[in-house]
C-alpha cells in the first residue's frame, strides 16, 4: 500500500499539519535506504520506527 497516507496520518498526529511533498519523498527514500541496508528481517518495522523518531525529534516538534 501507498505509505503517503501512513506518513500523513503521523504528521497530523505529531505536528498537526499535512506533510509537504518533499517530506514524503524524503521518508520514502528513507525506506529504500533501510531496505538496501538489509540485515534485519522486518525493514518496514525498522522504517516505521525511524520515521516516527525523525518526526518526533524534529525542531518543529520539539519547539513549536
HELIX and SHEET records of a PDB file:
HELIX    1   1 UNK A    4  UNK A   14  1                                  11    
HELIX    2   2 UNK A   21  UNK A   37  1                                  17    
HELIX    3   3 UNK A   43  UNK A   56  1                                  14    
HELIX    4   4 UNK A   59  UNK A   63  1                                   5    
END                                                                             
